[in-house]
Amino acid sequence: MGKWKVCRSRKFFYGFLHGTVYRGLPVGIFLFFVDSHFKTENMHLSGFIISLTFCGIVGLFFGLNLFERNDKKYRNLLEDEKILKGIKLLETDKTWNFENLVIHKQDDETLVVKNKLFWLDESDALSKNLDACLNLVMKDFERLKENADFDVFSGNYKVRVQVYNNSEKETPLIEVTM
């Protein structure tokens, strides 16, 4: 993981090296020989340059795609580590902030999930706005439950989802227990 941390800071170099140099150029040379039927009288410099250029460009895009796939795996591993640390915090009865959510254990049976970002003023507290905010908080929580460790942990609790506005009141605008 430490090696990828260094590699990810040089995206285009990675794409060039792993796409163009390691894959594009060898394929270009091979295609040049195949196109010339392995006969020297059919081998021309212009064909060689065209083959290398085309395969080099395609290889660069392949390398950048490879970079994105590896980087996505790396980000998922980092997120898994954050989630495991969050589970440990919750097990010790501490509050855990994860993206837009603030999660804490209220008792041995209930997890309380609140929104951290505030979308509504008191004047905006209409029913449809509240439902939209509640759905966003629930969607964030469901995405968190896609992590197998958190899904197992949260399966032992009732979950209470609360939406707050940006006033200083400690009363939720809407609350749903799952």
C-alpha positions in Angstrom: 0.0 0.0 0.0 2.9 2.4 0.7 4.3 1.9 -2.8 0.9 2.8 -4.4 0.8 6.0 -2.3 4.0 7.1 -4.1 2.8 5.9 -7.5 -0.6 7.6 -7.3 1.1 11.0 -7.2 2.4 10.5 -10.7 -0.6 9.4 -12.7 0.6 10.2 -16.2 4.0 8.7 -15.6 2.3 5.5 -14.4 0.0 5.5 -17.4 2.9 6.1 -19.8 5.2 3.4 -18.2 2.6 0.7 -17.7 0.5 1.5 -20.7 2.8 2.8 -23.4 6.2 1.3 -22.5 5.2 -2.1 -21.0 2.2 -2.8 -23.3 1.8 -0.4 -26.2 5.3 -0.6 -27.6 5.7 -4.4 -27.5 2.3 -4.8 -29.1 3.3 -2.2 -31.7 6.5 -4.0 -32.6 4.7 -7.3 -32.8 2.0 -5.9 -35.1 4.7 -4.3 -37.3 6.3 -7.7 -37.8 2.9 -9.4 -38.4 1.9 -6.7 -40.8 5.1 -7.2 -42.8 4.7 -11.0 -42.8 8.2 -11.2 -41.1 9.8 -10.3 -44.4 12.4 -7.5 -44.5 11.3 -6.3 -48.0 7.8 -5.5 -46.5 9.3 -3.6 -43.5 9.2 0.2 -43.9 10.2 2.8 -41.4 6.8 4.6 -42.0 4.9 1.5 -41.1 7.1 1.0 -38.0 6.5 4.6 -36.8 2.7 4.4 -37.5 2.5 1.1 -35.6 4.4 2.3 -32.6 2.6 5.6 -32.5 -0.9 4.1 -32.6 -0.1 1.3 -30.1 1.7 3.8 -27.9 -1.3 6.1 -27.7 -3.7 3.2 -27.1 -1.3 1.9 -24.5 -1.3 5.3 -22.7 -5.1 5.1 -22.4 -4.9 1.5 -21.2 -2.3 2.6 -18.6 -4.5 5.4 -17.4 -7.4 3.0 -17.1 -5.2 0.6 -15.2 -4.2 3.5 -12.9 -7.8 4.4 -12.2 -8.7 0.7 -11.3 -5.8 0.4 -9.0 -6.5 3.8 -7.3 -10.1 2.8 -6.8 -8.9 -0.4 -5.0 -6.5 1.7 -2.9 -9.3 4.2 -1.9 -11.6 1.3 -0.9 -8.8 -0.2 1.3 -8.4 3.2 3.0 -12.1 3.5 3.5 -12.2 0.0 5.0 -9.5 1.0 7.5 -11.5 4.1 8.4 -14.6 2.0 9.0 -12.8 -0.5 11.2 -11.4 2.4 13.3 -15.0 3.8 13.5 -16.3 0.4 14.7 -13.7 0.4 17.4 -14.7 3.9 18.5 -18.4 2.9 18.6 -17.6 -0.2 20.6 -15.9 2.0 23.2 -19.1 4.2 23.4 -17.5 7.1 21.5 -18.9 9.2 18.7 -17.7 8.5 15.2 -17.8 11.0 12.3 -17.9 9.4 8.9 -18.4 11.7 5.9 -21.8 13.3 6.5 -22.8 11.1 9.4 -22.3 11.3 13.1 -22.9 7.9 14.7 -23.0 7.0 18.4 -24.4 4.2 20.6 -27.2 5.5 22.7 -27.5 2.3 24.8 -26.6 -1.3 24.3 -29.4 -1.7 21.7 -29.5 1.5 19.6 -27.2 3.3 17.2 -28.1 6.9 16.5 -27.2 8.3 13.1 -27.4 12.0 12.6 -26.6 14.3 9.7 -23.4 16.3 10.1 -24.0 18.7 7.3 -27.0 20.9 7.6 -29.1 21.6 4.5 -32.1 23.3 6.1 -32.8 26.5 7.8 -35.8 26.5 10.2 -37.9 28.2 7.5 -37.1 25.4 5.0 -38.5 22.7 7.2 -41.2 21.6 4.9 -42.2 18.0 4.7 -40.8 17.3 1.2 -37.4 18.9 2.1 -37.3 16.8 5.3 -38.0 13.7 3.4 -35.2 14.5 0.9 -32.7 15.1 3.7 -33.7 12.0 5.5 -33.3 10.0 2.3 -29.8 11.4 1.8 -28.8 10.5 5.4 -30.3 7.0 5.0 -28.5 6.6 1.6 -25.2 7.5 3.2 -25.9 5.0 6.0 -26.8 2.3 3.5 -23.6 2.9 1.6 -21.7 2.5 4.9 -23.5 -0.8 5.5 -22.1 -2.1 2.2 -18.9 -2.7 4.2 -19.2 -6.2 5.5 -17.7 -5.5 8.9 -20.0 -2.5 9.6 -23.0 -4.5 8.3 -22.3 -7.2 10.9 -21.7 -4.6 13.6 -24.8 -2.6 12.9 -26.9 -5.8 12.6 -26.8 -6.1 16.4 -28.5 -2.8 16.9 -31.7 -0.9 16.2 -30.8 2.2 14.2 -32.4 5.6 14.8 -31.8 8.1 11.9 -32.2 11.7 12.8 -32.1 14.9 10.7 -31.2 18.2 12.3 -31.3 21.7 10.9 -28.5 24.3 11.4 -30.1 25.9 14.5 -28.8 25.3 18.0 -31.8 23.2 18.9 -31.1 19.6 20.0 -34.5 18.3 18.8 -34.4 16.5 15.5 -36.6 17.7 12.7 -37.4 14.2 11.8 -36.5 10.8 13.3 -37.0 7.3 11.9 -36.2 4.0 13.7 -35.2 1.0 11.6 
